[in-house]
Amino acid sequence: MAQLQSSQSSRLERMVTEETLQDFRQLKLENKYDFQFIGIKENKIETVFTEPKTANLSSRERWEKMQNLLREDEALYVIIPIEWLQQGGMRSKLLFITWVPSNCPKKDKTLSALCSHKLRRKLEGVYEKTIHATDVSQLKYKEILADVSKEQARIEKSSI
């Protein structure tokens, strides 16, 4: 039984495409993208969409842009940086969001749950807490920022 689980675990890890990991590195290290959507297609975990970096876009504006692109019938993983000002300067975290809307097919929900941990382990440097959302109302910027920054973020009125 343990060998079967190990074999299945190894297979799930191999499902993550090298292109997906490359896109993640470009988001994380090169700041090339505003965010990355990752999906499960034809037994592969792969990048579905990357939003090219937009100059002078606030963390809040980036968040709203990401929310507007989420579909109600498609399960995805979202990688997005969140930034805030705190005593001592700017801080940031790279968030891992599982987006599994209630309208998506049951098969997609199951696959998303099975692959989430394996994908997350491949993405070094993401914030330790996974954000799970089934509805956009669960992705309120201000609440997530407060949680991630441990209530230390200074939120300017223009970004609320």
Secondary structure, DSSP 8 states (H G I E B T S, - for coil): -HHHHHHHHHHHHHTB-HHHHHHHHHHHTS--EEEEEEEEETTEEEEEEEEE--TT--HHHHHHHHHHH--TT--EEEEEEEEEEETTEEEEEEEEEEE--TTS-HHHHHHHHHHHHHHHHHSTT--SSEEEESSGGG--HHHHHHHHTTT--B--GGG-
